Amino acid sequence: MQFRMLGPIEVVDHGEQVPLGGTKQRATLGFLLLQTNKVVATSHLMNALWGYDDVPATARKILQNAVYGLRNILSAGRVKGDPGAAALLTQPPGYMMRVDPERVDLQLFHKWVVQGREQLARGDAESASALLRDALALWRGPALADLVEGGIQWPELATIENTRLDVMEDYFDAQLACGNHHSVLAELERMVQSEPLRERSCGQLMLALYRCGRQVDALNVYSRVRAVLVESLGLEPGRGLQQLQQAILVQDPALSLARPGTPDPFTVRAEIRVGSTPPPAALLPAVSPEPRDTRPLESRTHPADGITMPEQRVSEPAARERRTDSTRRRVSAMSVRARLAPTRADVTPKDADALLESACHLVTEQVERFGGTVTASIGSMSLAVFGLDGPSDDDARQAVLAALAIRDLLDVPAGDDPEAPRLAVQCAVTTGEVLLRHRSHEDTPAVIGTVLDESQAQLSEVPAGQVRVTDSVRRASEHAVRYRLPDPASGSWEALGPRDEGHAEDSGAEMYEQDLLRGLVRRTRHRGVPHLVTVLGERGTGKTRLLRNFERWVTAQPDAPRILTGRIPAAGEDGHRLRLAAQILAAYCGAAPGEDATAALTRTVRKLFPSERASALLVSRLRPLVTTAGIGVDDRFGGPPITETMSAWAQLFQQAACQEPLVLCIDDLHRAPDAVLDAVEELAETAGSGPLCVVVGAGPELLLRRPGWAGGKSHATTVTLDRPERVTNEQLVRLLLSASGSEDARTLT
């Protein structure tokens, strides 16, 4: 027989699950298995089953009946001559569950963890990772989940859960030592989201993000964990986490993977308060390795002053993977120069540098917005490439639109003051083949090709305030951009602005917002992570039209993701406050003609959630949405609470996105009840749940109700449709210098 405790308690005999009887009988078995091969006093057992203050007079008799039933179960599965057969023995002052530890998943978990930690201490991160991964794979849910659901709260279960979290962090350490920061990133994000006070895993996530080339995201993790610690406990992050933040800020080489065959410098002595976070060893005084505690995990306690983590080495397979691969790819290249135009004004070099630095940041922002990558920035010139992720027919169009956006933002008229400083912007776009050199330890490949030189050479011929492109770029993008040929002899075309895409009501400004929405859909699908896009706009700004055209574009794609749309009704309109959630759910379930709505819901939920218990709970909470359009969901009239229903709604679509790419498009979200707002925000909070893009339109009232809407979340974007008046060159200079922190911005008026 096999005994499973890491999840609902189960006894498996020859591959078949054995019925265990009532709650008390299952709880008796569970508690005895927690003390495997140890005598448990009868009084201790009764207190565990009923609590110290609620033991009934018949408790001893009930316990004896439970023991009798368990013995019958064990004897029925006992094989004659099996020396490892389990037996429930009576030994004063109570009972003992005698069983081979190899047949209890909890004991097997402890054994593999000890072996994995020993391998990690020896520097064999590859073997340690495999052992720890197998140990964690034994878990099917919280330990003794069915008993916990019934009200059992034993201290031993909290200890086991803490051990699981510690082992997960050990596993992440081993994976990071192997150079597998990409593969554990999603798991680390989920871990930090569910356990925000564990500084060790927060530090591991920061390191993984940094090694993935996401330095800003790594620093954002530190800011979030610091905010939680300060607000919840009044504490600053530990010294280790603070030093890790500083190392990321200065891009300390100690954070990178070590050379093959040498110890990873990321060997740490973690300070524990509510978690532990490893700083780079280069920032710490040298310490001697402490002997690893090899006692069983259940007998170990968490030290209060610190622990020594094992030395991590790059395994040989990982070292061999750090090679360089070369591929040829057709891309579009854009060169941008934004420099101060000659004026009679006296501009100090310090202010000029600050202005150009801010302009460079703005260029990078717009390039990334349209899906490109800035590969170099030298002085006043930047070079960007579109198409590094793979060839696309849209690369040329995106490059030209990015150039137009940069021109519109930076190239402003001189105004009434001829002496005022102003920026002169030139943009050139070319297309052609380049050589990409991929290094396994770097995220962005090196780009080599004559097309980059051609783009820079063409830039010198571009008049200030213009975007010029080659004829091949013009042919590839003329369906989306308007052009004119200013000089036939030059062979370059001037891009004038975005072209109407066949919808007369679309303005040129809206084209940029459409491109942003489309790019986020592609990004969500490519990365396999959810994203929440909020389109804010007052009435009359074209918010609804933007969403309608976006829906039309998604539907027209050859490999279109499944899109579900809806609108929150106004207070005076006919419709319940949960009508939108009900419509979207019903559309996803797709009841066949004549099929009962509940049957369609049940079929859909069971397909997504194989567990009968989980699916039954979700169906019970979601049923009123498909049967009564949400009218049966109300805390006051006996229906399921609205918060539970909307949480189940969000959970269903998060799981659905794991099966197929999804786009939810919701308009007038500012009218939704709080439970719907919570559910929409929740959709994008679980990183790694699947390619789910949630696009919502809302009026400014949303920010009045939720000032922090989507704030601080790594998978959220807000688009504002307000169209401010065109700024003068003096206002632009002040704005950019203010953003760069210049103290002398006021002198440039």
C-alpha positions in Angstrom: 0.0 0.0 0.0 1.0 3.6 -0.7 0.0 6.4 1.6 -0.4 9.9 0.1 -0.5 12.9 2.3 0.7 15.7 0.1 -2.8 16.6 -1.0 -6.0 14.9 0.0 -5.2 11.9 2.1 -5.3 8.7 0.0 -4.4 5.0 0.4 -3.6 3.3 -2.9 -3.4 -0.5 -3.2 -2.2 -2.0 -6.4 -3.0 1.2 -8.3 -6.6 1.5 -6.9 -7.7 4.0 -4.3 -9.0 2.4 -1.1 -12.1 4.0 0.6 -11.2 5.4 4.0 -14.6 6.0 5.7 -15.6 9.0 7.7 -13.8 12.2 8.7 -12.6 10.9 12.1 -11.2 7.8 10.6 -9.4 9.7 7.9 -8.1 12.2 10.5 -6.9 9.4 12.7 -4.9 7.9 9.9 -3.5 11.4 8.8 -2.3 12.2 12.3 -0.7 8.8 12.8 1.1 9.2 9.5 2.4 12.5 10.6 4.1 10.6 13.4 5.1 7.6 11.3 6.7 4.8 13.3 6.2 6.7 16.6 3.9 6.0 19.5 1.1 8.6 19.8 -0.7 8.9 23.1 -4.4 8.4 23.1 -5.0 11.7 24.8 -2.9 13.4 22.1 -4.9 11.8 19.4 -8.2 12.8 20.9 -7.0 16.4 21.4 -6.0 16.4 17.7 -9.3 15.1 16.5 -11.6 17.3 18.7 -9.5 20.1 20.2 -8.5 20.5 23.8 -11.8 22.0 24.9 -14.3 20.0 22.9 -13.5 16.4 23.5 -16.9 14.6 24.0 -17.5 11.9 26.6 -17.6 9.3 23.8 -14.3 10.3 22.2 -12.4 7.3 23.3 -15.1 4.9 21.9 -15.2 6.8 18.6 -11.4 6.7 18.4 -11.4 2.9 19.0 -14.0 2.4 16.2 -11.8 4.5 13.9 -8.7 2.4 14.7 -10.7 -0.8 14.2 -11.9 0.4 10.7 -8.3 1.3 9.7 -7.0 -2.1 10.8 -9.6 -3.8 8.6 -8.5 -1.6 5.6 -4.8 -2.3 6.2 -5.3 -6.1 6.7 -7.4 -6.3 3.5 -4.5 -5.0 1.4 -1.7 -6.8 3.2 0.2 -9.3 1.1 1.3 -12.4 2.9 5.1 -12.4 3.5 5.4 -8.6 2.7 7.9 -7.4 5.4 7.0 -3.7 4.6 3.3 -4.1 5.0 1.7 -1.3 7.1 0.2 -2.1 10.5 -1.6 -0.1 13.1 -0.3 -1.3 16.5 -1.5 -0.7 20.0 1.4 0.3 22.2 1.0 2.0 25.5 0.1 4.8 26.0 -1.6 4.8 22.6 -1.1 3.7 19.0 1.7 3.5 16.4 1.5 3.5 12.6 4.3 1.1 11.5 5.0 1.6 7.8 8.0 1.6 5.4 8.9 5.4 4.9 9.3 4.7 1.2 5.6 4.1 1.0 4.6 7.5 2.4 4.9 10.4 0.0 5.7 12.8 2.8 8.7 10.7 4.0 9.8 10.2 0.4 9.6 14.0 0.0 11.9 14.5 3.0 14.4 11.9 1.8 14.7 13.4 -1.7 15.0 16.9 -0.3 17.9 15.9 2.0 19.6 14.2 -1.0 19.0 17.3 -3.2 20.4 19.6 -0.6 23.5 17.4 -0.2 24.1 17.6 -4.0 23.6 21.4 -3.9 26.2 21.6 -1.1 28.7 19.6 -3.2 28.2 22.0 -6.1 26.2 19.6 -8.4 23.4 22.0 -9.1 22.1 19.8 -12.0 21.5 16.7 -9.9 20.2 18.8 -7.0 17.7 20.5 -9.3 16.4 17.1 -10.6 16.0 15.7 -7.0 14.3 18.8 -5.7 12.0 18.9 -8.7 11.0 15.3 -8.2 10.3 16.0 -4.5 8.1 19.0 -5.3 6.2 16.9 -7.9 4.9 14.7 -5.2 2.6 17.5 -4.0 -1.0 17.4 -5.3 -2.2 20.3 -3.2 -1.9 21.4 0.5 -0.9 18.6 2.9 -4.0 16.6 4.0 -6.1 19.1 2.0 -9.4 17.3 2.6 -8.9 17.4 6.4 -7.9 21.0 6.3 -11.1 21.8 4.3 -13.0 20.1 7.1 -11.6 22.4 9.8 -8.4 20.6 10.9 -5.6 23.0 11.9 -2.6 21.0 13.2 0.6 22.9 13.7 2.5 20.1 11.9 0.7 21.0 8.7 2.0 24.6 8.9 5.5 23.3 9.4 5.2 21.0 6.3 3.9 23.9 4.2 6.8 26.1 5.3 9.2 23.3 4.4 7.7 23.1 0.9 8.3 26.8 0.4 11.9 26.4 1.6 12.4 23.5 -0.8 11.0 25.6 -3.6 13.5 28.3 -2.9 16.3 25.6 -2.8 15.1 24.4 -6.2 15.2 28.0 -7.6 18.7 28.3 -6.3 19.7 25.2 -8.1 18.0 26.3 -11.3 19.6 29.7 -11.2 23.0 28.1 -10.7 22.4 26.0 -13.8 21.6 29.2 -15.8 17.9 28.3 -16.1 16.7 31.7 -15.1 14.3 31.9 -18.1 12.6 28.6 -17.3 11.9 29.4 -13.6 10.9 33.0 -14.1 7.1 32.3 -14.2 7.3 30.0 -11.2 9.2 32.7 -9.3 6.7 35.3 -10.1 3.9 33.2 -8.9 5.8 32.4 -5.7 6.5 36.0 -4.9 2.9 37.0 -5.7 1.6 34.4 -3.2 4.3 34.9 -0.6 5.3 38.6 -0.8 7.0 38.5 2.6 9.6 35.9 1.7 12.6 38.0 1.0 14.7 35.0 -0.3 12.4 34.3 -3.2 12.0 38.0 -3.9 15.8 38.2 -4.3 15.8 35.1 -6.5 13.1 36.8 -8.7 15.2 40.0 -8.9 18.3 38.0 -9.9 16.3 36.0 -12.6 14.8 39.2 -14.0 18.2 40.9 -14.1 19.8 37.9 -15.9 16.9 38.0 -18.4 17.8 41.6 -19.3 14.9 43.1 -17.3 16.8 45.4 -14.9 13.8 47.8 -14.4 11.5 44.9 -13.6 14.0 43.6 -11.1 14.1 46.9 -9.3 10.3 47.1 -9.4 10.2 43.9 -7.4 12.4 45.4 -4.7 10.1 48.5 -4.6 7.0 46.3 -4.2 8.5 44.0 -1.5 9.8 47.0 0.4 6.3 48.7 0.3 4.7 45.5 1.6 7.2 45.1 4.5 7.0 48.8 5.5 3.2 48.9 5.4 2.6 45.4 7.0 5.4 45.2 9.6 7.0 48.6 9.7 10.3 47.0 8.6 12.8 47.7 5.9 14.1 44.8 3.7 17.0 42.8 5.1 20.6 43.8 4.4 20.9 41.1 1.7 18.0 42.4 -0.3 19.2 45.9 0.0 22.7 45.0 -1.3 21.2 43.0 -4.1 19.3 46.1 -5.2 22.5 48.2 -5.1 24.3 45.5 -7.1 21.6 45.6 -9.8 21.7 49.4 -9.9 25.4 49.4 -10.7 25.2 46.2 -12.9 27.7 44.4 -10.7 29.5 41.7 -12.7 29.0 39.4 -9.7 25.4 39.0 -10.6 26.2 37.3 -13.9 26.7 33.6 -14.2 30.3 32.5 -13.5 32.6 31.1 -16.1 32.3 27.3 -16.6 34.2 25.4 -14.1 34.4 28.2 -11.5 32.1 28.8 -8.5 29.2 31.1 -9.1 29.9 34.3 -7.2 26.3 34.4 -6.1 27.1 32.4 -3.0 25.3 33.9 -0.1 24.7 34.1 3.6 21.1 35.1 3.9 19.7 37.1 6.7 16.3 35.8 7.8 13.5 37.9 9.1 10.3 36.9 7.3 12.3 35.3 4.4 15.8 35.3 3.2 17.4 37.0 0.2 20.8 36.2 -1.2 23.2 39.1 -2.0 26.2 38.6 -4.3 29.2 37.3 -2.4 31.3 40.0 -3.9 29.5 42.5 -1.7 29.8 40.4 1.5 32.8 39.5 3.7 34.3 36.1 3.1 32.7 33.4 5.3 33.6 29.8 5.8 30.9 27.3 4.7 28.9 25.9 7.6 28.1 22.2 7.7 24.7 21.4 6.3 22.1 20.1 8.6 21.2 16.6 7.4 18.6 15.9 10.1 15.0 15.0 8.9 13.2 18.1 7.8 10.4 17.8 10.4 13.0 17.9 13.2 14.7 21.1 12.0 13.8 24.6 13.1 14.3 27.9 11.3 17.3 29.8 12.7 16.7 33.4 13.6 20.1 34.8 12.8 21.0 33.3 9.4 21.7 30.3 7.2 24.5 29.4 4.8 23.4 28.6 1.3 25.4 26.1 -0.7 28.0 27.2 -3.3 26.5 27.2 -6.8 28.4 26.1 -9.8 27.6 26.2 -13.5 27.1 22.7 -14.6 29.0 21.4 -17.6 25.8 21.0 -19.8 24.9 24.6 -19.0 28.5 25.7 -19.8 28.4 24.0 -23.2 25.2 25.8 -24.0 26.9 29.2 -23.7 27.8 29.2 -27.3 27.2 31.7 -30.1 24.7 30.9 -32.9 24.4 33.0 -36.1 21.3 33.5 -38.2 20.4 35.8 -41.1 17.1 37.7 -41.0 15.4 40.5 -42.9 14.7 43.4 -40.6 13.8 47.1 -40.8 16.4 49.6 -39.4 15.6 53.1 -38.2 18.1 55.8 -37.5 17.1 58.9 -35.5 19.0 62.0 -34.7 17.6 64.5 -32.2 19.9 67.4 -31.6 19.7 71.0 -30.6 19.1 73.3 -33.6 21.4 76.3 -33.8 20.1 79.4 -32.0 21.4 82.6 -30.5 20.5 81.4 -27.0 23.2 80.6 -24.6 22.6 77.0 -23.6 25.1 75.4 -21.2 26.5 72.0 -22.0 25.0 70.6 -18.9 21.5 71.6 -20.0 22.0 70.5 -23.5 23.2 67.0 -22.4 20.2 66.7 -20.1 17.8 67.7 -22.9 19.4 65.2 -25.3 19.3 62.4 -22.6 15.6 62.9 -22.1 15.0 62.9 -25.9 17.0 59.6 -26.1 14.7 58.1 -23.4 11.6 59.2 -25.4 13.0 57.7 -28.6 13.6 54.3 -26.8 10.1 54.5 -25.3 8.4 55.0 -28.7 10.6 52.3 -30.4 9.6 49.7 -27.9 6.0 50.8 -28.1 6.0 49.8 -31.7 7.8 46.6 -31.2 11.4 47.5 -32.0 14.6 47.4 -30.1 17.2 50.2 -29.7 20.5 48.6 -30.5 22.8 51.6 -30.1 22.6 55.2 -28.8 25.6 57.5 -29.5 25.4 61.2 -28.7 22.3 62.6 -30.4 21.8 59.5 -32.6 19.9 56.3 -31.9 19.7 53.1 -34.0 16.7 50.8 -33.7 15.9 47.4 -35.4 12.4 46.0 -36.0 12.0 42.3 -36.6 14.5 40.7 -34.1 11.8 38.4 -32.7 11.0 37.0 -36.2 10.2 38.1 -39.7 6.9 39.9 -40.1 5.2 41.9 -42.9 4.5 44.6 -40.3 8.2 45.4 -39.5 8.5 48.2 -42.1 5.2 49.7 -41.2 6.0 49.6 -37.4 9.4 51.2 -38.0 7.9 54.1 -40.0 5.0 54.6 -37.6 7.6 54.7 -34.7 9.6 57.3 -36.7 6.5 59.4 -37.3 5.6 59.3 -33.6 9.1 60.4 -32.6 8.9 63.2 -35.1 5.6 64.4 -33.9 6.7 64.4 -30.2 10.1 66.0 -30.6 10.0 68.2 -33.7 8.1 71.4 -32.6 7.9 74.8 -34.3 10.2 77.5 -33.2 7.4 79.7 -31.9 7.6 83.4 -31.4 11.0 83.4 -29.8 13.7 82.7 -32.4 16.3 82.3 -29.7 14.5 79.6 -27.7 16.3 76.2 -27.8 14.6 73.6 -30.0 15.3 70.1 -31.2 15.9 69.3 -34.8 14.8 65.7 -35.6 15.7 63.5 -38.5 14.6 59.9 -39.1 15.6 57.4 -41.8 14.2 53.9 -42.3 15.7 51.1 -44.5 15.2 47.4 -44.8 17.4 44.5 -45.6 19.2 41.4 -44.3 21.4 41.4 -41.2 23.4 38.8 -39.3 22.2 38.0 -35.8 24.7 36.5 -33.4 22.8 34.9 -30.5 24.7 34.2 -27.3 22.9 31.8 -24.9 23.7 34.0 -21.9 22.4 37.2 -23.5 18.8 38.1 -24.4 19.5 40.6 -27.2 21.5 39.3 -30.2 24.3 41.3 -31.8 23.2 42.8 -35.1 25.6 43.1 -38.0 24.8 44.2 -41.5 25.2 46.9 -44.2 21.6 47.9 -43.9 22.5 49.6 -40.6 25.2 51.6 -42.4 22.8 52.5 -45.2 20.3 53.8 -42.6 22.9 56.0 -41.0 24.2 57.2 -44.4 20.6 58.1 -45.5 20.1 60.0 -42.3 22.7 62.6 -43.3 20.5 63.5 -46.4 17.2 63.9 -44.4 16.1 67.5 -43.8 15.2 68.4 -40.2 11.7 67.5 -39.2 11.2 64.8 -41.8 11.1 61.0 -42.0 12.6 59.5 -45.1 12.4 55.9 -46.2 13.8 53.8 -49.1 11.6 52.6 -51.9 11.4 49.0 -50.5 10.2 50.4 -47.2 7.6 52.5 -49.0 6.3 49.6 -50.9 6.0 47.5 -47.8 4.2 50.1 -45.8 2.2 52.3 -48.2 -1.0 50.6 -47.2 -0.7 52.2 -43.8 1.4 55.4 -44.4 1.0 58.3 -46.8 4.1 59.3 -48.8 5.3 61.8 -51.3 8.5 61.9 -53.5 10.1 65.2 -52.8 13.2 64.6 -55.0 13.1 61.9 -57.7 16.8 62.0 -58.0 17.4 61.1 -54.4 15.2 58.0 -54.5 14.0 58.5 -51.0 10.4 59.0 -50.0 9.1 61.3 -47.3 6.6 59.8 -44.9 3.8 62.3 -44.2 1.6 60.5 -41.7 -0.6 57.4 -41.1 -3.0 56.4 -43.8 -6.7 55.7 -43.1 -7.1 51.9 -42.8 -10.4 51.9 -44.6 -12.4 53.3 -41.7 -13.3 56.9 -42.4 -13.9 57.6 -38.7 -10.4 56.6 -37.7 -8.1 59.6 -37.2 -4.3 59.6 -37.6 -3.8 59.9 -33.9 -6.0 56.8 -33.3 -3.7 54.8 -35.5 -1.0 55.0 -32.9 -3.4 53.7 -30.2 -4.5 50.9 -32.5 -0.9 49.9 -33.1 -0.3 49.9 -29.4 -3.2 47.6 -28.7 -2.2 45.3 -31.5 1.4 45.2 -30.3 0.2 44.3 -26.8 -1.9 41.4 -28.2 1.1 40.1 -30.1 3.3 40.5 -27.0 0.8 38.7 -24.8 0.6 35.8 -27.2 4.4 35.7 -27.7 5.3 35.7 -24.0 2.4 33.6 -22.8 1.5 35.9 -20.0 -1.7 37.9 -19.3 -1.9 41.7 -19.8 -4.5 44.3 -18.8 -4.9 47.3 -21.1 -7.1 50.2 -19.9 -8.2 52.8 -22.5 -9.2 55.9 -20.6 -11.2 58.6 -22.4 -14.0 61.1 -21.8 -17.2 60.9 -23.7 -16.6 61.9 -27.3 -12.9 61.0 -27.5 -13.5 57.9 -29.6 -13.0 55.3 -26.9 -15.8 53.0 -28.1 -14.8 53.4 -31.7 -11.2 52.5 -30.9 -12.4 49.3 -29.2 -14.7 48.4 -32.0 -12.0 48.8 -34.6 -9.6 46.8 -32.4 -12.2 44.0 -32.2 -12.6 44.0 -36.0 -8.8 43.8 -36.4 -8.5 40.8 -34.0 -11.2 38.9 -35.8 -9.6 39.5 -39.2 -6.3 37.9 -38.2 -5.5 34.6 -39.9 -4.7 32.9 -36.6 -7.0 35.1 -34.6 -7.2 34.5 -30.8 -10.7 33.9 -29.5 -12.2 37.3 -28.6 -15.2 37.9 -26.2 -16.7 41.4 -26.0 -19.3 43.2 -23.9 -20.3 46.5 -22.4 -21.4 47.4 -18.9 -24.9 48.8 -19.0 -25.7 52.3 -17.6 -27.8 52.6 -14.5 -30.9 53.5 -16.4 -30.6 50.8 -19.0 -32.3 47.4 -19.0 -29.8 45.0 -17.5 -28.5 43.5 -14.3 -25.1 44.7 -12.9 -23.5 41.3 -13.8 -25.0 41.1 -17.3 -21.6 41.7 -18.9 -20.0 38.8 -17.0 -22.9 36.6 -17.8 -22.8 37.4 -21.5 -19.0 36.7 -21.8 -19.3 33.5 -19.8 -22.3 32.3 -21.9 -20.4 33.1 -25.2 -17.4 31.2 -24.0 -19.4 28.1 -23.0 -21.3 28.2 -26.3 -24.4 26.1 -25.6 -25.5 24.1 -28.6 -29.0 24.7 -30.0 -31.5 23.3 -27.5 -28.8 22.6 -24.9 -29.4 23.6 -21.3 -27.2 26.5 -20.3 -26.1 24.7 -17.1 -25.1 21.6 -19.0 -22.9 23.8 -21.3 -21.3 25.5 -18.3 -20.7 22.1 -16.6 -19.1 20.7 -19.7 -16.8 23.7 -20.1 -15.8 23.8 -16.5 -15.0 20.1 -16.3 -12.9 20.3 -19.5 -10.8 23.1 -17.9 -10.8 21.6 -14.3 -10.5 17.8 -14.3 -10.9 17.7 -10.5 -14.5 16.9 -9.7 -14.4 18.8 -6.5 -13.0 22.0 -8.0 -15.3 21.8 -11.0 -18.4 21.3 -8.9 -17.5 24.3 -6.7 -17.0 26.5 -9.8 -20.2 25.4 -11.4 -22.2 26.1 -8.2 -20.8 29.6 -8.1 -21.1 30.4 -11.8 -24.5 28.8 -12.5 -26.6 31.9 -11.8 -24.6 33.8 -14.4 -25.8 31.5 -17.2 -29.3 30.7 -15.9 -30.5 34.1 -14.6 -27.9 36.5 -16.2 -26.5 37.2 -12.8 -29.8 38.1 -11.1 -29.4 35.1 -8.7 -26.1 36.3 -7.5 -26.7 38.4 -4.4 -25.5 38.2 -0.8 -28.9 39.5 0.5 -31.2 37.0 -1.1 -29.6 33.6 -0.6 -27.6 33.5 -3.8 -23.8 32.9 -3.9 -21.9 36.0 -2.9 -21.0 38.3 -5.8 -17.3 38.3 -4.8 -17.2 34.5 -4.9 -19.0 34.4 -8.3 -16.7 36.9 -9.9 -13.6 35.3 -8.4 -14.7 32.0 -10.0 -15.3 33.9 -13.2 -11.8 35.2 -13.3 -10.4 31.8 -12.3 -12.2 30.2 -15.2 -10.8 32.6 -17.8 -7.3 32.4 -16.4 -7.4 28.6 -16.9 -9.1 29.0 -20.3 -6.1 31.1 -21.5 -3.8 28.2 -20.8 -5.8 26.2 -23.4 -6.0 28.8 -26.1 -5.1 32.6 -26.6 -8.0 34.8 -25.4 -8.9 38.5 -25.8 -11.6 40.0 -23.5 -12.8 43.4 -24.7 -15.0 45.3 -22.2 -16.4 48.8 -22.7 -17.6 51.3 -20.0 -16.0 49.5 -17.2 -16.3 52.5 -14.9 -20.0 51.5 -14.5 -19.2 48.0 -13.2 -19.7 47.0 -9.5 -16.7 46.7 -7.3 -16.7 42.8 -7.5 -16.4 43.0 -11.3 -13.6 45.5 -11.1 -11.7 43.2 -8.7 -12.2 40.3 -11.1 -10.9 42.2 -14.1 -7.8 43.3 -12.2 -7.3 39.7 -11.0 -7.3 38.4 -14.6 -3.9 40.0 -15.2 -2.3 39.4 -11.8 -1.3 35.7 -12.2 1.9 35.8 -14.3 2.3 32.7 -16.5 -1.4 31.8 -16.5 -1.6 32.0 -20.3 -1.9 34.4 -23.2 -4.9 36.4 -22.0 -5.2 40.0 -23.2 -7.9 42.0 -21.3 -8.7 45.4 -23.1 -11.1 47.6 -21.2 -12.5 51.1 -22.0 -13.5 53.4 -19.2 -14.2 57.0 -18.4 -12.3 59.1 -15.9 -14.8 58.0 -13.3 -12.9 54.8 -13.0 -9.9 56.6 -11.5 -12.1 58.4 -9.1 -13.4 55.1 -7.8 -10.0 53.3 -8.0 -7.2 55.8 -7.9 -4.6 53.0 -7.9 -6.2 51.1 -10.8 -3.7 48.6 -12.2 -0.9 50.7 -10.6 2.4 48.9 -9.8 1.5 45.8 -11.8 4.0 44.4 -14.2 1.4 43.2 -16.7 -0.8 46.4 -17.0 -0.8 49.3 -19.5 -3.0 52.4 -19.5 -3.7 54.4 -22.7 -5.2 57.9 -22.4 -7.2 59.2 -25.4 -7.1 62.9 -24.2 -5.6 65.0 -27.0 -3.7 67.8 -25.5 -2.8 70.9 -27.5 0.5 70.8 -29.3 3.2 72.2 -27.0 5.5 74.9 -28.0 9.2 74.3 -28.2 9.8 76.2 -24.9 7.2 73.9 -23.1 8.9 70.8 -24.6 12.3 71.9 -23.4 11.0 72.5 -19.9 9.2 69.2 -19.9 12.2 67.2 -21.0 14.7 68.9 -18.7 12.2 68.5 -15.8 12.0 64.8 -16.5 15.8 64.6 -16.5 16.1 66.3 -13.2 17.9 69.5 -14.4 17.9 72.2 -11.8 18.4 74.9 -14.5 15.3 74.2 -16.6 13.8 77.4 -15.5 16.6 79.4 -17.1 15.7 78.1 -20.5 12.5 80.1 -21.0 
